[in-house]
């Protein structure tokens, strides 16, 4: 699968097969994701594998689509508001790289914002000042939803004088 195809065909998966994914495989996708652009090589992302006890406490409405693996992605805060924004943007690039790496090898992901709530942050032990990028279900898709229609990019492009 080439890069453009991976970008165009990646979907947020809502239901997963119970098939396990080797931790080494997930770590290889995380390693690839770590090549995301990041200002001053801050590498501000942190990843935590969410275990069954913590997952049960989160009480996600669909249990992350029964994904066999759940990952938390956070971004380190910064010394200034600009540094914090740069860190968060770099961590979002890391997330996209991870999603595309998993998809390119036949896996799927579910990106949820559940972890950003105060209750979830406490359960997950997210340090004050760090940002939650997302919590991800990871596994092999039970089914892949069709693409949703997108606004033509020409409507999002303008020229500055």
ABEGO torsion letter per residue (X at the ends): XBAAAAAAABBBBABBBABBBBAAAAAAAAAAAAABBBBGGAGABBBBBBBAAAAAAAGBAAGGGGBABBBBBBBBBBABAAAAAAAAAAAAAAAAAAAAAAAAAGBBBBBBAAAABAAAAAAAGBBBGBBBAEBBBBEBBABBBBBBBBBBAAAABBBBX
